Amino acid sequence: MTSQQSGRFRISNDDLDVPERLEAIFQDEGYLFFRGILDVDAVLAVKRDLINVLQAQGVVKSGETEPIWTGAGMDRIDDIALYALASYEALSEGPARHLAGKIFGQPAFMFKNPNIRYTLPDHSMYVTPAHQDFFFIRGTTSFRTIWIPLMEIDATVGGLALAPGSHKQGLREHAEQAGIYSYVFKGRKQRGVRLEDIEGDWLTVDYRPGDALVFHNLTLHWGLPNRSNRVRLSLDTRAQPASAPRTFQVEKSILELRQYRKEVQRIVAEEGASEAVFEAVMIEMMKRGLPAERRPVTALIAEFERQLA
Ligand SMILES: O=C(O)CCC(=O)C(=O)O
């Protein structure tokens, strides 16, 4: 993984019905990992649907039940067809919401923008660098991320690794990571924390369909490289207690957020501001729920240009 020592997640299934115990582990370690906790049929329905679409797009091999990569690049994937599927939303709104409710000890609200991940083998420019979700989702501190493997994910396929206890150190500085791009928000240069700057162990596990990894919004985590012949399929969705206030961002789908980002980007470019200012403006706009219009954008540009000067 890295030069740092790595280990396996603690499994919290036995504590599922003891909310105080779950909460104590979560607050201490910054994560909860559950084996086979989600309805496997619901998980495998998403896998099957994603594979069908990716087969039609020539990205994974036809006639296989596993997502065996054909060698086609990211540019071949039209994710509108993936985000049109009902099964991933059903997984988030059904089994994932149920799990979140148990963890919160009260009904959960699921963010309307689960991410569908399709990590291609040996595509280091699209790996997810180490980061904290709170860096990208401000305005609420009550959310937790649920990362869901949609297939068997062993060390060769990669998966998610996290730094236990890292949530206790507050929000870290996130810098642009050279040559790494988002495919969820196409063209966005990824920001994160360099692995060399993170102390302590990394934990991961060999994931199976039905497993769920729940982590704190300040827990540092990253996507391990995929060195297999398969496309790594996973879903990440976010939950907060239903009673907690909802920000603009949590109510929007990925496609709506993408459109919003495009609009803001267009205005920022017309105003001649830098990319660094644009990214800062974006996060603040979503946090405050401002419309993608010139007046709020120019006001924020002025604010950030002063700060970055
Ligand atoms: O699966 C990945 O590559 C990244 C997932 C992630 O960063 C998240 O769930 O917040």
The ligand as a Gaussian input file, in Angstrom:
#p B3LYP/6-31G(d) Opt

LIG

0 1
 O      -14.024000       4.659000      -4.276000
 C      -13.241000       5.569000      -4.444000
 O      -12.348000       5.572000      -5.299000
 C      -13.316000       6.804000      -3.616000
 C      -14.473000       6.872000      -2.687000
 C      -14.418000       8.088000      -1.822000
 O      -13.522000       8.866000      -1.834000
 C      -15.527000       8.325000      -0.900000
 O      -16.384000       7.455000      -0.748000
 O      -15.555000       9.419000      -0.302000

